[in-house]
């Protein structure tokens, strides 16, 4: 047998096996019944809310899809390199493929399918993450300003349901539909930080926002000046804090501890100093903290920010 014939016959089994190997690898990578805990977090911190695993799963799934696509592309490149390299004994140009409609349709449709699948999962998870309750367990108005944060705890601290301050001028920037989320008699207490303030327990800079473990907290985000962004790192979620527009989202913390937060939107010269802490404690300790703020005279609310426009007031929302 000629050397060329021997070379071709030795390649045929490999050509038949390569697609099978690639298909088996793709099945193993995508068809296992694993959860987000079975895969590396790929740079994400450990989730500390009930909602965060959904974000982590989307992140891991995006990486898995990118890796599967990369393996397929790399496999095709290696396959072409091995089986379509120039022959050592022939110098003629191999047969050229031009205007192959099936191939052109394939590399047009496949990217569209990939984008459509990623869009579906992103839209599905976004809709779930942005759903809000009509009556959450707690409501906190987070106010961003140059160069720190204020926290209006919209709570009934004294137990008198007839004594409410949610309609005060300080909260006029918040639409009525979000004020209704606060409990009856929410006279409120507040806390406000400065860039030089530090958490007494760990020394981290910025004010400290207290939250109860295992209870739903609705954040109403407002700004007094420019666009900021409210980001608690292990929550795996952030929202812009926009003057004249109110953003809202909910979380349920499920792990006690003190976690880092920061502004994630370039808001000016001291943007890097807009740090804060989130301290998750038991519900009983949370109520004690609210009473401590009241004893300090920090009753009522601080100005929430710039009043929202009529167009934004009419924005549709999704409630659980």
PAZAPA-4460 file (N, C-alpha, C; in steps of 0.05 Angstrom, whole numbers, plus 32768, in hexadecimal, padded with zeros to 4 digits):
% residues 320
    n_x    n_y    n_z   ca_x   ca_y   ca_z    c_x    c_y    c_z   seq   type   mol
   8011   7FE8   8000   8000   8000   8000   8012   8019   8000     1      X     A
   8009   802C   7FF2   8019   8045   7FEF   8019   8054   800A     2      X     A
   802E   8064   800D   802E   8074   8026   8015   8085   8029     3      X     A
   800C   8091   8012   7FF4   80A2   8014   7FDB   8092   801C     4      X     A
   7FD9   807A   8012   7FC2   8069   8019   7FC2   8061   8036     5      X     A
   7FDB   805B   8040   7FDD   8054   805C   7FD6   806B   806E     6      X     A
   7FDF   8083   8066   7FDA   809B   8076   7FBC   80A1   8078     7      X     A
   7FAF   809E   8061   7F92   80A4   8061   7F83   808F   8072     8      X     A
   7F8A   8076   8070   7F7C   8061   807F   7F80   8065   809D     9      X     A
   7F98   806F   80A5   7F9C   8072   80C2   7F8D   808A   80CD    10      X     A
   7F85   809D   80BC   7F77   80B4   80C5   7F59   80AF   80C8    11      X     A
   7F4F   809C   80B9   7F31   8099   80B8   7F26   8091   80D4    12      X     A
   7F32   807E   80E3   7F26   8079   80FD   7F26   8091   810F    13      X     A
   7F3B   80A2   810E   7F3C   80B9   811E   7F27   80CD   8116    14      X     A
   7F22   80D0   80FC   7F0D   80E2   80F2   7EF2   80DA   80FD    15      X     A
   7EED   80BF   80FE   7ED3   80B5   8107   7ED0   80B9   8125    16      X     A
   7EE6   80B7   8134   7EE4   80B8   8151   7EE3   80D5   815C    17      X     A
   7EEF   80E8   814D   7EF1   8103   8157   7ED6   8110   815D    18      X     A
   7EC2   810E   814A   7EA8   8119   8150   7E9A   810C   8168    19      X     A
   7E9F   80F2   816C   7E93   80E4   8182   7E9F   80ED   819D    20      X     A
   7EB9   80F2   819D   7EC7   80FC   81B5   7EBD   8118   81BC    21      X     A
   7EBB   8129   81A8   7EB1   8144   81AD   7E94   8144   81B7    22      X     A
   7E83   8133   81AB   7E68   8131   81B4   7E66   8127   81D1    23      X     A
   7E76   8113   81D7   7E76   8108   81F2   7E7E   811D   8207    24      X     A
   7E93   812C   8200   7E9C   8141   8212   7E87   8157   8216    25      X     A
   7E78   815E   8200   7E63   8172   8203   7E4C   8168   8214    26      X     A
   7E45   814E   8212   7E30   8143   8222   7E38   8142   823F    27      X     A
   7E51   813A   8245   7E5A   8139   8261   7E5A   8155   826D    28      X     A
   7E61   8169   825D   7E63   8185   8267   7E48   8191   826C    29      X     A
   7E33   8189   825D   7E19   8197   825F   7E02   8187   8269    30      X     A
   7E04   816C   826A   7DED   815C   8270   7DEE   8151   828D    31      X     A
   7E01   8159   829D   7E01   8150   82B9   7DED   8160   82CA    32      X     A
   7DE2   8153   82DE   7DCE   8160   82EF   7DDB   816E   8306    33      X     A
   7DEE   817F   8302   7DFC   818D   8317   7DEF   81A8   831E    34      X     A
   7DF4   81B1   8336   7DEB   81CB   833E   7E03   81DF   833E    35      X     A
   7DFD   81F8   8345   7E13   820C   8346   7E28   8205   835A    36      X     A
   7E21   81F5   836F   7E35   81EE   8383   7E4A   81DB   8379    37      X     A
   7E43   81CC   8363   7E56   81B8   8359   7E6B   81C4   8346    38      X     A
   7E69   81DD   8340   7E7C   81EA   832E   7E8B   8200   833C    39      X     A
   7EA2   8207   8332   7EB1   821E   833E   7EA1   8238   833A    40      X     A
   7EA5   824B   834C   7E96   8265   834B   7EA2   8278   8337    41      X     A
   7EBA   8272   832C   7EC6   8281   8316   7EC8   829F   831D    42      X     A
   7ED3   82A4   8335   7ED8   82C0   833D   7EC2   82CC   834E    43      X     A
   7EAB   82C0   834F   7E95   82CA   835F   7E98   82C3   837C    44      X     A
   7E90   82D4   838F   7E91   82CD   83AB   7E7B   82BA   83B2    45      X     A
   7E7C   82AE   83CA   7E67   829C   83D4   7E4D   82AB   83D7    46      X     A
   7E37   82A2   83CB   7E1D   82B0   83CE   7E13   82B1   83EB    47      X     A
   7E07   82C7   83F3   7DFD   82C9   840E   7DDF   82D1   840F    48      X     A
   7DD1   82CF   83F8   7DB5   82D5   83F7   7DA7   82BE   83E9    49      X     A
   7D8D   82BC   83EC   7D7E   82A7   83DE   7D7D   82AB   83C0    50      X     A
   7D80   82C4   83B7   7D7E   82CB   839B   7D99   82C7   838C    51      X     A
   7DAF   82CA   839B   7DCA   82CA   838E   7DD1   82B1   837F    52      X     A
   7DC9   8298   8388   7DD0   8280   8378   7DC6   8281   835B    53      X     A
   7DAF   828E   8357   7DA5   8290   833B   7DB9   829F   832A    54      X     A
   7DC4   82B5   8335   7DD8   82C5   8326   7DF1   82B4   8322    55      X     A
   7DFA   82A6   8336   7E12   8295   8334   7E0E   827F   831F    56      X     A
   7DF6   8273   831E   7DF1   825E   830A   7DF2   8269   82EE    57      X     A
   7DE7   8282   82EA   7DE8   828E   82D0   7E04   8294   82C8    58      X     A
   7E15   829D   82DA   7E31   82A2   82D5   7E3F   8288   82CE    59      X     A
   7E3B   8273   82DD   7E48   8259   82D7   7E3E   824E   82BD    60      X     A
   7E24   8250   82B7   7E19   8247   829E   7E25   8255   8286    61      X     A
   7E29   826F   8289   7E35   827F   8273   7E52   8275   826D    62      X     A
   7E60   8270   8283   7E7B   8265   8280   7E7B   824A   8273    63      X     A
   7E68   8239   827B   7E66   821E   826F   7E60   821F   8251    64      X     A
   7E4D   8231   824A   7E46   8234   822E   7E5E   823F   821E    65      X     A
   7E6D   8252   8229   7E85   825C   821C   7E9A   8247   8219    66      X     A
   7E9D   8236   822E   7EB1   8221   822D   7EAA   820C   8218    67      X     A
   7E8F   8204   8217   7E86   81F1   8204   7E8B   81FB   81E7    68      X     A
   7E84   8215   81E3   7E89   8220   81C8   7EA6   8221   81C2    69      X     A
   7EB7   8228   81D5   7ED4   8228   81D1   7EDF   820D   81CA    70      X     A
   7ED6   81F9   81D9   7EDF   81DD   81D4   7ED8   81D4   81B7    71      X     A
   7EBF   81DB   81AF   7EB6   81D4   8194   7EC8   81E2   817F    72      X     A
   7ECC   81FC   8182   7EDC   820A   816F   7EF9   8201   816F    73      X     A
   7F04   81FD   8186   7F20   81F3   8188   7F22   81D7   817B    74      X     A
   7F0D   81C6   8181   7F0D   81AB   8175   7F0D   81AC   8157    75      X     A
   7EFC   81BD   814B   7EFB   81C0   812E   7F15   81CA   8123    76      X     A
   7F22   81DD   8131   7F3C   81E7   8127   7F51   81D2   8128    77      X     A
   7F52   81C2   813E   7F66   81AD   8140   7F60   8197   812B    78      X     A
   7F46   8191   8127   7F3F   817D   8113   7F48   8185   80F8    79      X     A
   7F43   819E   80F1   7F4C   81A8   80D7   7F6A   81A8   80D4    80      X     A
   7F77   81AF   80EA   7F94   81AF   80EA   7FA0   8194   80E6    81      X     A
   7F94   817F   80F2   7F9E   8164   80F0   7F97   8157   80D6    82      X     A
   7F7E   8158   80CF   7F74   8148   80B8   7F74   8156   809D    83      X     A
   7F79   8170   809D   7F79   817F   8084   7F93   818E   8080    84      X     A
   7FA8   8184   808D   7FC2   8190   8089   7FCD   8187   806D    85      X     A
   7FDF   8196   8064   7FEB   8190   8049   7FF9   8175   804A    86      X     A
   7FF5   8165   8035   8002   814B   8032   8020   814F   802D    87      X     A
   8030   813D   8037   804D   813E   8033   8056   8137   8017    88      X     A
   8044   8128   800A   804C   811E   7FEF   803D   812C   7FD8    89      X     A
   802A   813D   7FDF   801B   814A   7FCA   801E   8168   7FCD    90      X     A
   801F   8176   7FB7   8023   8193   7FB8   800B   81A2   7FAD    91      X     A
   7FF8   8193   7FA2   7FE1   81A1   7F96   7FCF   81AD   7FAB    92      X     A
   7FC1   81C2   7FA4   7FAE   81CF   7FB6   7F96   81BC   7FBA    93      X     A
   7F8D   81B7   7FD3   7F76   81A6   7FD7   7F5C   81B2   7FCD    94      X     A
   7F48   81A2   7FCC   7F2E   81AC   7FC2   7F23   81C2   7FD4    95      X     A
   7F19   81D8   7FC8   7F10   81EF   7FD7   7EF1   81EF   7FD8    96      X     A
   7EE7   81F7   7FEF   7ECA   81F8   7FF3   7EC1   8215   7FF3    97      X     A
   7EAF   821B   7FE0   7EA5   8237   7FDD   7E87   8236   7FDC    98      X     A
   7E7B   824B   7FE8   7E5E   824F   7FE6   7E4F   8236   7FEE    99      X     A
   7E56   822B   8005   7E49   8213   8010   7E32   821D   8022   100      X     A
   7E1A   821C   8018   7E03   8227   8026   7DFE   821A   8041   101      X     A
   7DFF   81FF   8043   7DFB   81F3   805E   7E0F   81FD   8073   102      X     A
   7E28   8200   806B   7E3C   8209   807E   7E37   8226   8085   103      X     A
   7E31   8237   8071   7E2B   8253   8076   7E13   8256   8088   104      X     A
   7DFE   8246   8084   7DE7   8247   8095   7DED   823E   80B1   105      X     A
   7DFF   822A   80B3   7E07   8220   80CE   7E14   8236   80DE   106      X     A
   7E29   8243   80D3   7E37   8257   80E3   7E27   8271   80E6   107      X     A
   7E10   8273   80D9   7DFE   828A   80DE   7DEA   8283   80F4   108      X     A
   7DDF   826B   80F3   7DCA   8263   8105   7DD5   825C   8121   109      X     A
   7DEC   824F   8122   7DF6   8246   813C   7DFC   825E   814F   110      X     A
   7E0A   8273   8146   7E0D   828A   8158   7DF2   8297   8161   111      X     A
   7DDF   8297   814F   7DC5   82A2   8156   7DB8   8291   816C   112      X     A
   7DBB   8277   816A   7DAF   8265   817F   7DBD   8269   819A   113      X     A
   7DD8   826C   8199   7DE7   8271   81B2   7DDE   828A   81BF   114      X     A
   7DDB   82A0   81B0   7DD3   82BA   81BB   7DB6   82B8   81C6   115      X     A
   7DA5   82AA   81B7   7D89   82A7   81C0   7D87   8298   81DB   116      X     A
   7D96   8283   81DD   7D96   8273   81F6   7DA0   8284   820E   117      X     A
   7DB6   8292   820A   7DC1   82A3   821F   7DAD   82B9   8226   118      X     A
   7DA0   82C5   8212   7D8C   82DA   8217   7D75   82CE   8228   119      X     A
   7D6C   82B6   8221   7D55   82AA   822F   7D5B   82A7   824D   120      X     A
   7D72   829B   8254   7D78   8296   8270   7D7E   82B1   827E   121      X     A
   7D8A   82C4   8271   7D8F   82DE   827E   7D74   82EC   8284   122      X     A
   7D62   82ED   8270   7D48   82FA   8274   7D38   82EC   8289   123      X     A
   7D39   82D1   8289   7D2A   82C2   829D   7D33   82C8   82B9   124      X     A
   7D4D   82C8   82BE   7D58   82CD   82D8   7D55   82EB   82E0   125      X     A
   7D57   82FD   82CD   7D53   8319   82D4   7D37   831E   82DD   126      X     A
   7D23   8312   82D0   7D07   8316   82D8   7D03   830C   82F4   127      X     A
   7D0F   82F5   82FB   7D0B   82EB   8316   7D19   82FC   832B   128      X     A
   7D31   8306   8325   7D40   8315   8338   7D34   8330   833D   129      X     A
   7D26   833B   832A   7D1A   8356   832D   7CFD   8356   8337   130      X     A
   7CF2   833F   833D   7CD8   833E   8348   7CD8   8348   8365   131      X     A
   7CC4   8357   836C   7CC2   8362   8387   7CA8   835A   8395   132      X     A
   7CA9   835A   83AF   7C91   8353   83BF   7C81   836C   83C6   133      X     A
   7C67   8369   83C8   7C57   837F   83D0   7C5B   8386   83ED   134      X     A
   7C61   8372   83FD   7C66   8376   841A   7C7E   8366   8423   135      X     A
   7C96   836F   841D   7CAE   8361   8426   7CB0   8364   8445   136      X     A
   7CC2   8354   8450   7CC6   8355   846D   7CD2   8370   8476   137      X     A
   7CE3   837B   8466   7CF1   8394   846D   7CF5   83A5   8454   138      X     A
   7CF5   83BF   8458   7CFA   83D2   8442   7D10   83E5   844B   139      X     A
   7D25   83E8   843A   7D3B   83FA   8440   7D3F   840D   8427   140      X     A
   7D3E   8427   842C   7D44   843A   8417   7D62   8440   8419   141      X     A
   7D70   8437   8404   7D8D   843C   8402   7D91   8456   83F2   142      X     A
   7D9F   8469   83FE   7DA3   8483   83F1   7DC1   8486   83EB   143      X     A
   7DC7   848A   83D1   7DE2   848F   83C9   7DE7   84AD   83C6   144      X     A
   7DFE   84B6   83CF   7E05   84D2   83CC   7E24   84D4   83CC   145      X     A
   7E2E   84EA   83C1   7E4B   84EE   83C1   7E53   84F7   83DD   146      X     A
   7E62   84E6   83EC   7E70   84CD   83E4   7E6B   84B7   83F8   147      X     A
   7E52   84B1   83FF   7E4C   849C   8411   7E30   8492   840E   148      X     A
   7E25   8485   8422   7E0A   8479   8421   7DFA   8480   8439   149      X     A
   7DDF   8481   8435   7DCD   8484   844C   7DB8   846D   8449   150      X     A
   7DAF   8464   8460   7D9C   844E   8461   7D83   8456   8471   151      X     A
   7D6D   8458   8464   7D53   845D   8471   7D45   8443   8475   152      X     A
   7D44   843B   848F   7D36   8422   8496   7D18   8428   8498   153      X     A
   7D08   8420   8485   7CEC   8426   8485   7CDD   8411   8496   154      X     A
   7CE0   8414   84B1   7CD6   8400   84C4   7CC4   840D   84D9   155      X     A
   7CB3   83FC   84E4   7CA3   8404   84FB   7CB3   83FD   8514   156      X     A
   7CC3   840F   851D   7CD5   8409   8534   7CC7   8409   854F   157      X     A
   7CB5   841D   8553   7CA8   8420   856D   7C8F   8410   8570   158      X     A
   7C86   8402   855B   7C6E   83F1   855E   7C53   8400   855B   159      X     A
   7C54   841A   8557   7C3C   842A   8554   7C35   842D   8536   160      X     A
   7C21   841E   852E   7C1B   841D   8511   7C0D   8436   8507   161      X     A
   7C06   8448   8519   7BF9   8461   8510   7C0E   8477   850B   162      X     A
   7C26   8471   8512   7C3B   8486   8510   7C4E   847F   84F8   163      X     A
   7C46   8488   84E0   7C56   8483   84C8   7C61   849C   84BD   164      X     A
   7C7A   8499   84B1   7C87   84B1   84A5   7C8E   84AC   8488   165      X     A
   7C82   8498   847B   7C8A   8491   8460   7C81   84A7   844C   166      X     A
   7C6E   84B7   8454   7C66   84CD   8442   7C73   84E8   8449   167      X     A
   7C89   84E7   8457   7C97   84FF   845E   7CA5   850A   8446   168      X     A
   7CAD   8524   8447   7CBA   8530   8430   7CD5   8524   842B   169      X     A
   7CE2   8518   843F   7CFC   850B   843A   7CFA   84F4   8427   170      X     A
   7CE3   84E7   8426   7CDF   84CF   8414   7CCF   84D7   83FC   171      X     A
   7CCC   84F0   83F6   7CBB   84F8   83DF   7CC6   84EF   83C4   172      X     A
   7CE0   84E8   83C4   7CEC   84DE   83AB   7CE4   84C2   83A4   173      X     A
   7CD9   84B4   83B7   7CD1   8498   83B3   7CB4   8496   83AA   174      X     A
   7CAE   8489   8394   7C92   8487   838C   7C80   8479   83A0   175      X     A
   7C67   8480   83A0   7C54   8475   83B4   7C52   8456   83B3   176      X     A
   7C55   844B   839B   7C53   842E   8398   7C68   841F   83A7   177      X     A
   7C7F   842C   83AB   7C94   841F   83BB   7C91   8425   83D9   178      X     A
   7C86   843C   83DF   7C81   8442   83FB   7C6D   842E   8408   179      X     A
   7C5B   8424   83F7   7C47   8411   8401   7C53   83F7   840A   180      X     A
   7C6C   83F2   8402   7C7A   83D9   840A   7C82   83DA   8428   181      X     A
   7C85   83F3   8433   7C8C   83F6   844F   7C76   83ED   8461   182      X     A
   7C7C   83E4   8479   7C67   83DB   848C   7C57   83F3   8497   183      X     A
   7C40   83EE   84A2   7C30   8403   84AE   7C3F   840E   84C6   184      X     A
   7C3E   8428   84C9   7C4B   8435   84E0   7C69   8437   84DD   185      X     A
   7C73   8438   84C5   7C90   8439   84C0   7C9A   8455   84C4   186      X     A
   7C9E   845C   84DD   7CAA   8477   84E3   7CC7   8478   84DC   187      X     A
   7CD5   8461   84DC   7CEF   845E   84D1   7D06   8468   84E3   188      X     A
   7D1D   845D   84DD   7D37   8467   84E8   7D4B   8467   84D2   189      X     A
   7D61   8475   84D6   7D74   8478   84C0   7D91   8476   84CA   190      X     A
   7DA3   8472   84B7   7DBF   8473   84BD   7DCD   847F   84A4   191      X     A
   7DE2   848E   84A9   7DF0   849B   8493   7E0E   8499   8498   192      X     A
   7E1D   8493   8483   7E3A   8490   8486   7E4A   84A7   8479   193      X     A
   7E64   84A5   847E   7E77   84B7   8472   7E8D   84A5   8466   194      X     A
   7E9C   84AF   8453   7EB2   849F   8447   7EC7   8496   845B   195      X     A
   7ECB   84A6   8470   7EE0   849E   8484   7ED6   848C   849A   196      X     A
   7EBC   8485   849A   7EB1   8474   84AF   7EBA   8457   84AB   197      X     A
   7EBD   8448   84C1   7EC5   842C   84BF   7EB4   841A   84D1   198      X     A
   7EB0   8401   84C8   7EA1   83EE   84D7   7EB1   83E7   84F0   199      X     A
   7EA5   83E9   8508   7EB4   83E4   8521   7EBD   83C7   8524   200      X     A
   7EAF   83B4   8517   7EB7   8398   851B   7ECF   8390   850A   201      X     A
   7ECF   8398   84F1   7EE5   838F   84DF   7EF6   83A5   84D4   202      X     A
   7EEF   83BE   84DA   7F00   83D4   84D0   7EFC   83DC   84B3   203      X     A
   7EE9   83CF   84A5   7EE4   83D6   8489   7ED8   83F1   8487   204      X     A
   7EDF   8400   8472   7ED5   841C   846F   7EB8   841D   8467   205      X     A
   7EAB   8434   846E   7E90   8439   8466   7E7C   8433   847B   206      X     A
   7E63   843C   8478   7E4D   8436   848B   7E45   8419   8489   207      X     A
   7E34   8410   849C   7E2B   83F4   849C   7E0D   83F3   849B   208      X     A
   7E04   83E4   8487   7DE7   83DE   8484   7DE1   83C4   8491   209      X     A
   7DCE   83C4   84A4   7DC6   83AC   84B2   7DAE   839F   84A5   210      X     A
   7DAF   8384   84A3   7D99   8375   8496   7D94   835C   84A7   211      X     A
   7D7B   8352   84A8   7D74   833A   84B7   7D78   8321   84A5   212      X     A
   7D82   830C   84B1   7D85   82F3   84A3   7D6A   82E5   84A0   213      X     A
   7D65   82D9   8488   7D4E   82C9   8483   7D34   82D9   847E   214      X     A
   7D36   82F3   847B   7D1E   8304   8476   7D22   8315   845D   215      X     A
   7D0D   8319   844E   7D0E   8327   8435   7D12   8345   8439   216      X     A
   7D26   8350   842B   7D2B   836D   842D   7D28   8379   8412   217      X     A
   7D18   838E   8410   7D14   839D   83F7   7D24   83B6   83F8   218      X     A
   7D36   83BA   83E5   7D46   83D2   83E3   7D3A   83E6   83D0   219      X     A
   7D35   83FE   83D9   7D2C   8414   83C8   7D44   8427   83C4   220      X     A
   7D4E   8429   83AC   7D67   8437   83A6   7D62   8452   839B   221      X     A
   7D6C   8467   83A8   7D69   8482   839E   7D84   8491   83A1   222      X     A
   7D87   84A7   8392   7D9F   84B6   8392   7D99   84D4   8396   223      X     A
   7DAC   84E2   83A3   7DA8   84FF   83A7   7DB7   850F   8392   224      X     A
   7DC8   8503   8383   7DD8   8514   8371   7DDD   8506   8356   225      X     A
   7DF0   84F3   8354   7DF7   84E6   833B   7DF1   84C8   833C   226      X     A
   7DF7   84BA   8326   7DF2   849E   8326   7E07   848F   8336   227      X     A
   7DFD   847F   8349   7E0E   846C   8358   7E05   8450   8352   228      X     A
   7E11   843C   835F   7E09   8420   835B   7E0D   8412   8376   229      X     A
   7DF7   8405   837E   7DF6   83F7   8398   7DFE   83DA   8393   230      X     A
   7E16   83D2   839E   7E21   83B7   8399   7E2B   83AB   83B3   231      X     A
   7E1D   8396   83BC   7E27   8386   83D2   7E34   836D   83C5   232      X     A
   7E4E   836B   83C7   7E5D   8357   83B7   7E52   833B   83B9   233      X     A
   7E4E   832F   83D1   7E45   8313   83D2   7E27   8310   83CC   234      X     A
   7E18   8326   83C8   7DFD   8324   83BE   7DFC   831D   83A1   235      X     A
   7E13   8321   8393   7E16   831B   8376   7E03   832C   8365   236      X     A
   7DFA   8342   8370   7DE7   8353   8361   7DEC   8370   8368   237      X     A
   7DE8   8381   8354   7DEA   839E   8359   7DD5   83AC   8349   238      X     A
   7DCE   83C4   8352   7DBA   83D5   8344   7DC4   83F2   8344   239      X     A
   7DBF   83FF   832E   7DC6   841C   832C   7DB4   842C   833F   240      X     A
   7DC0   8440   834B   7DB2   8453   835C   7DB1   846E   834C   241      X     A
   7D99   8474   8341   7D97   8489   832D   7D86   84A1   8337   242      X     A
   7D90   84B9   8335   7D80   84D0   833E   7D68   84D3   832B   243      X     A
   7D50   84D7   8338   7D38   84DA   8328   7D2C   84C0   831E   244      X     A
   7D37   84A9   8328   7D2C   848F   8320   7D31   847C   8337   245      X     A
   7D1C   846C   833E   7D1E   845A   8354   7D21   843D   834A   246      X     A
   7D37   8430   8353   7D3B   8414   834E   7D35   8404   8367   247      X     A
   7D2A   83EC   8364   7D22   83DC   837B   7D2A   83BF   8375   248      X     A
   7D34   83B1   838A   7D37   8394   8388   7D36   8388   83A4   249      X     A
   7D34   836E   83A6   7D31   8360   83C0   7D46   834A   83C3   250      X     A
   7D4E   8345   83DB   7D5F   832E   83E2   7D56   8323   83FC   251      X     A
   7D5D   830A   8401   7D59   82FD   841B   7D74   82F2   8424   252      X     A
   7D82   8301   8436   7D9C   82F8   8440   7D99   82DD   844E   253      X     A
   7DAC   82CB   844A   7DAA   82B1   8457   7DC4   82A9   8466   254      X     A
   7DD5   82BD   846A   7DEE   82B7   8478   7DF6   82CF   8488   255      X     A
   7DFB   82CB   84A2   7E03   82E1   84B3   7E21   82E8   84AE   256      X     A
   7E27   8302   84B2   7E42   830B   84AE   7E43   8328   84A4   257      X     A
   7E5A   8332   84A1   7E5E   834E   8497   7E6B   834C   847B   258      X     A
   7E5E   8358   8467   7E66   8356   844C   7E6C   8371   8440   259      X     A
   7E7D   8371   842B   7E86   838A   841F   7E72   8394   840A   260      X     A
   7E6E   83AE   8409   7E5E   83BB   83F5   7E6C   83D3   83EA   261      X     A
   7E65   83DB   83D1   7E73   83F2   83C5   7E61   83FE   83AF   262      X     A
   7E68   8416   83A7   7E5C   8422   838F   7E6A   8417   8377   263      X     A
   7E5A   840D   8364   7E65   8400   834C   7E61   8412   8333   264      X     A
   7E5C   842C   8337   7E59   843E   8321   7E6B   8456   8325   265      X     A
   7E7C   845C   8311   7E8E   8473   8314   7E7E   848C   8318   266      X     A
   7E7F   8498   8330   7E6D   84AE   8337   7E7C   84C7   833E   267      X     A
   7E96   84C8   833A   7EA4   84E1   833F   7EC0   84DB   834C   268      X     A
   7ECC   84F1   8355   7EE8   84EF   835E   7EEC   84DC   8376   269      X     A
   7ED9   84DA   8388   7EDC   84C9   839F   7ECB   84B0   839D   270      X     A
   7EC6   84A7   8385   7EB6   848F   8381   7EC2   8477   8391   271      X     A
   7EDC   8474   8391   7EE9   845D   839E   7EE4   845D   83BC   272      X     A
   7EDB   8473   83C8   7ED7   8474   83E5   7EBA   846E   83EC   273      X     A
   7EA9   8469   83D8   7E8D   8463   83DE   7E89   8446   83E5   274      X     A
   7E94   843E   83FC   7E93   8423   8405   7E7F   8421   841C   275      X     A
   7E75   8409   8421   7E63   8404   8437   7E65   83E7   843F   276      X     A
   7E58   83E0   8455   7E57   83C4   845F   7E3A   83BC   8462   277      X     A
   7E36   83A2   8460   7E1B   8396   8465   7E1F   8382   847B   278      X     A
   7E11   8386   8491   7E13   8374   84A8   7DF9   8364   84AA   279      X     A
   7DFA   834A   84A6   7DE2   8339   84A7   7DE2   832C   84C3   280      X     A
   7DCD   8330   84D1   7DCA   8326   84ED   7DAF   8318   84F0   281      X     A
   7DAA   830E   8507   7D91   8301   850D   7D7B   8316   850D   282      X     A
   7D62   830E   8508   7D4C   8321   8508   7D49   8330   8523   283      X     A
   7D4F   8322   8539   7D4D   832F   8553   7D63   8344   8556   284      X     A
   7D7B   833E   854D   7D91   8352   854F   7D8B   836A   853D   285      X     A
   7D7F   8364   8526   7D78   837A   8513   7D64   838D   8520   286      X     A
   7D50   8383   852E   7D3D   8394   853B   7D4A   83A4   8552   287      X     A
   7D5D   8398   855F   7D6C   83A7   8574   7D7B   83BE   8568   288      X     A
   7D87   83B9   8550   7D96   83CF   8543   7D84   83E6   853B   289      X     A
   7D6C   83E0   8532   7D59   83F6   852B   7D52   8406   8544   290      X     A
   7D4E   83F9   855B   7D48   8407   8573   7D60   8417   857D   291      X     A
   7D78   840D   8578   7D91   841C   857F   7D92   8436   856F   292      X     A
   7D8B   8435   8555   7D8B   844D   8545   7D77   8461   854F   293      X     A
   7D5F   8457   8558   7D4B   8469   8562   7D54   8476   857C   294      X     A
   7D62   8467   858D   7D6C   8472   85A7   7D81   8488   85A2   295      X     A
   7D8F   8486   858B   7DA3   849A   8584   7D96   84B3   8579   296      X     A
   7D7C   84B2   8575   7D6E   84C9   856A   7D6D   84C9   854B   297      X     A
   7D74   84B3   853F   7D74   84B1   8521   7D59   84A7   8518   298      X     A
   7D44   84B6   8520   7D29   84AF   8519   7D20   84BD   84FF   299      X     A
   7D0D   84B1   84F1   7D03   84BC   84D8   7D15   84B4   84C1   300      X     A
   7D17   84C6   84AD   7D25   84BF   8494   7D37   84D6   848B   301      X     A
   7D4C   84CF   847D   7D5D   84E3   8470   7D52   84E8   8454   302      X     A
   7D57   84FF   8447   7D4E   8504   842C   7D57   84EE   8419   303      X     A
   7D43   84E3   840A   7D49   84CC   83F8   7D56   84D4   83DF   304      X     A
   7D51   84ED   83D5   7D5E   84F5   83BC   7D4C   8505   83AA   305      X     A
   7D52   8504   8390   7D44   8514   837C   7D2A   8506   8376   306      X     A
   7D14   8516   8374   7CFA   850B   836F   7CF9   84FD   8354   307      X     A
   7CEB   84E7   8353   7CE9   84D7   833B   7CD7   84E4   8326   308      X     A
   7CDE   84E0   830D   7CCF   84EC   82F7   7CB5   84DC   82F3   309      X     A
   7CA1   84E9   82E6   7C87   84DC   82E2   7C8A   84C4   82D0   310      X     A
   7C9C   84C5   82BC   7CA0   84AE   82AA   7CA9   8496   82B9   311      X     A
   7CBC   849A   82CB   7CC6   8483   82DB   7CB2   847A   82F0   312      X     A
   7CA1   848C   82F9   7C8D   8485   830D   7C79   8470   8301   313      X     A
   7C75   8472   82E7   7C61   8461   82DA   7C6E   8447   82D0   314      X     A
   7C87   8442   82D6   7C94   842A   82CC   7C86   8411   82D8   315      X     A
   7C83   83FD   82C8   7C76   83E4   82D1   7C8A   83D5   82E3   316      X     A
   7C7F   83C7   82F7   7C8F   83B6   8308   7C82   839B   830B   317      X     A
   7C92   8388   8313   7C88   836D   8317   7C88   8366   8334   318      X     A
   7C72   835E   833F   7C6F   8356   835B   7C6C   8338   835E   319      X     A
   7C77   832E   8374   7C73   8312   8379   7C57   830C   8382   320      X     A
***
